[in-house]
Amino acid sequence: MNGATNYKIVYSSNAGDAVIEGAKEIKQMIYDSTKVFINIVTDEGLTYNDSSYYISLGQNKILQKSNLVFNYTGLKHDAFIMKTAGNSLFIDGVSDRGTLYGAYDFCERFIGVRYLTYSQTYCPSLENITLYETDIVSNPAFEDRCFMNRKFYDDYKYMSRMRCIHEYRDIPDMYGGNIGWFSDNTFVKNYVHNTLDYVEPDLYLHSHPEWFFVSDGNVCDLHYSHVGLNEDGTINQSLNESPVKIAIERLKEFILNSDDLIKYYMIGQMDLNYTCQCQDCVAQEAKYGRSGMNIRFVNAIYDEVSKWAKQNGINKEWYLCSFAYQWSQSAPVKKVNGEYVALDSTVLPRDNVIVRIAPIQADNYYGMIDERQNERTREMLLGWKAILKEIR
C-alpha cells in the first residue's frame, strides 16, 4: 500500500445493513493497520476487468461481471464464499450475515486482526497487505451459536465478530437481524423458559390447581402428568379445557401474528432442577421418563397446530422447540443389548420438533462425547442421538 491504495470496497446500491457493516469493518481494520483510507462505493456505474481493484461484498453488479461461479449447494445458515479473480476479491454469503462474517474473515486472514475481547482488538501495524489467490468456503455446522455469558451477548458487535447468534436478544439488522425466533413481549416474556406464559397461573390456578406444579406456595411449572393427554399421546378430548388445548390456541395465535421469516417457536420448561414427586408424576416418569413427559406434551401441540396450519393454507416452514435441560436433560431411553432405545413410541420427537440439548453440567473443555467428558454428559448425548434424526 505504501500510504495509498487503488482498491475500493464495493457493494450493491441496495445492500442490506449487515453488508454495509462488513464494508465499514474492512475499511476500519485496513486503516488501523496501515493508516491508509480505502474508499467504499456502490456498484452503480462501475466497470470491471481482471485489472480492476475491488473488494466486493455481497451480490452486486461487479460480482455479476466477474463471471465467477459461486456454488451455494449444500451451504446453509450463515455460510459464505470468498474468491479472487484477477486483482479483485469477492465475498458473498448465503445471507447478509454470512457476507458480514466473510468480511470479518478477510480482516483476520489478510490483515491479521484478532478480536480478543469486547474492548480489545489486535490489529498489526503493516506497510502492505498482501491479497493472495483465494477460494474459500465457510459453512458453519450449527445454526444457533451462543456463549452463555450476559456481557457477551449484550455486546452485539463483539458477539457478531465471534460469529455467534442466539434468540436471547433482538439482533440489529447491521449484524444480520432476527434469526427466525418468535418473541412477543406481550405474551411470551421469556424467550426460552415460558410454559407459564402459554398457560398462565394468574388465569387458571384458581380453577385448575391440578394443572400446576406448586412447591412451598410457588408455582414452579406445569404439572406434566396433568396436561390433558391420553396414554397414547393424543389429546384427551373429553376435557373441555386443558393445558395442552390452551397451549395449542396460544401457538396458533403466535403463528398468525408473526411474519414468514419467523420459523422457530419455543415452548420451554421453567428454569428449575427439581420436579413434582406426586404419585401420578412418579408413575409417568417410570414409563416415559421426565423428558418423555415433556416431549409427549410438545408432540401433541405440534400435531394439532400442524394440522390446523395445513387446513388454513399456512405453508411456511416452522418448528416447535423445547428443552433437554435440568430435569429433562436425560433422554427418554433405556439400554437393550447395550444399545439405547426409546422408552415408549410416544416419546419420539416429531420431525419438526427440535430438542434443544443444554448439558449444563458438562465439562466444556472437552467434546460432548469425548472419552474424557464426564459420564453423565456423554451418556446423555448418546441417548438423545439414538432417538433424534440429527443433532445440529
Secondary structure, DSSP 8 states (H G I E B T S, - for coil): -TT--S-EEEE-TT--HHHHHHHHHHHHHHHHHH----EEEESTT----TT--EEEESS-HHHHHHT-----TT--TT-EEEEEETTEEEEEESSHHHHHHHHHHHIIIII--EE-SSS-EE----S-------EEEE--S-S-B----HHHHH-HHHHHHTT-B-SSS---GGGT---SB--BTTTB-SSSS-HHHHS-HHHHTTT-GGGEEEETTEEEEE-GGGSSB-TTSSB-TTSSS-HHHHHHHHHHHHHHTS-TT--EEE----S-S----SHHHHHHHHHH-HHHHHHHHHHHHHHHHHHHHHHTT-----EEEEEEEGGG-S-SEEEETTEEEESSGGGS--TTEEEEEE-TT--TTS-TT-TTS-HHHHHHHHHHHHHSS---
